[in-house]
Amino acid sequence: MVDAVWWKHGIVYQIYPRSFQDGSGDGIGDLSGIRQRLDHPEWLGVDAIWISPIYPSPMADFGYDVADYCEIDPVFGSLDEFDLLVAEAHARGLKVILDFVPNHSSDQHPWFRESRASRANPKRNWYIWRDPAPDGGPPNNWLANFGGSAWTLDEHTGQYYHHAFLPEQPDLNWRNPEVRRAMHDALRFWLDRGVDGFRVDVIWHLIKDAQFRDNPPNPAWQPHNAGIDRLLQVHSADQPEIHAVVAEMRAVLDAYPDRVLIGEIYLPLERLVAYYGAEMEGAHLPFNFQLIFADWTAPAIAKLIAEYEAALPAEGWPNWVLGNHDQKRIATRIGAAQARIAAMLLLTLRGTPTLYYGDEIGMENVAIPADRVQDPWERREPGRGLGRDPARTPMPWDGSRHGGFTTGEPWLPLSPDFAQRNVARLAEDPQSILTLYRDLIALRRAQVALRAGVHVPISAEGDVLVYERHDAASGSRLRIALNFGEETRRLDIGPAQLLLSTALDRAGHVDEVVLRPAEGVILAPIAARRAT
Ligand code: NOJ
């Protein structure tokens, strides 16, 4: 039963903690700030907040370089502050999901400091050390995700260590049972504090080829692409042994009631769905990022929905994502008008939706002046549009100084339009995208067909995508029609109850449906009087 499982019927809201709300006045968002703003996710109607990493970190990759898996960075607060946040979120009926970053630690983590101290150190094998190639160079051709080789020479011990990301993020050796045990203990530390689940960072990376074979070249690579894409990541990630590792992690969660394991996975569909586990003992939700990379046309979206539905294992619960802290903002990718269509799509598809903070107010990428760039990827491969700062800017809450985000100097600039585009203003506007998100979420909560019904494709002709959601038990059936184009389109449907339009200017009984440009509608067809 979908409704019995919160992470199936619920909606996840991602908070990038540095940019949500600053409670301390240092210009960087923190846990007390999040607590102060819990009214917002509650008012919006989401079920869970996922908080990007808040652990102690030198911030080489803004928290994705963890120096202690069982503490809170002072920039974000303290364990006491964390406990308060969890308690208050729970009191409001909100679940709390943490980001877990097991593939790599910070090079400042005591484990790595020990590991690099000598070849004989008991923690040496907690990381991935290899001898140099015969010419003294790196052991193989693997590349790092943020540019350059994935190997850095440690002069002192004469070996290279592997890092799939920055040299400051050495990869842990997940083939070592001691590492697995330590990481499971870290998971339990947070589960015991009441955390409702984890989003696991780059989960498909944890196991690498046992023989460290070279990756093959990528024939599609172009010089303007990211350096990492020169090679196909055949041997450096997504190895067969990974599934047992994920299953062990899942077993740790399964010892606690109602916890969720979400995996961050960028892989083609057939390999993505393998992360549910052959016996559903893997991730509950392997993140489905297809909408992020889709051509924004009705036929392309219809095709990817159909392929995803077909690829899902029978017991696998779907999920959908429009954006996150690593991708361009949805409103920037497809434009403000289509961002409303995207909202309706996200909240009417079958499966758990994840919403990125700020997308509900239509936030766009913010241009970052060169002297304010923070993201290490932009610094290492400048000018290629790889930097992620533009999608990580502070949430504008109101029209006051710095949008009410901080009393200090914000770590990244706010969007220049924050005086118009902010939560307080859009919440009062009956036709804003924020009102649309709230109405869509309320409708999803009210309509079992949207939460739990099967997906029934109807058509994808020209610019209009039409599908239905059917709930057999209640007999409830809803039709969704989305206009991806700029022309008016008449729908082949008889009288209906129009439950919601993306324009938020009409509802109620209609004898026929004419979709305006970039309009989406949710309809309850009146079956007995249908024209067709
Ligand atoms: C994926 C995270 O989402 C991204 O922000 C981070 O830089 C890398 N993993 C490395 O942890």
Residues whose N, C-alpha, C, O or C-beta is under 5 A from the ligand:
A	BS01	NOJ	D61 Y64 F165 D201 V202 D326
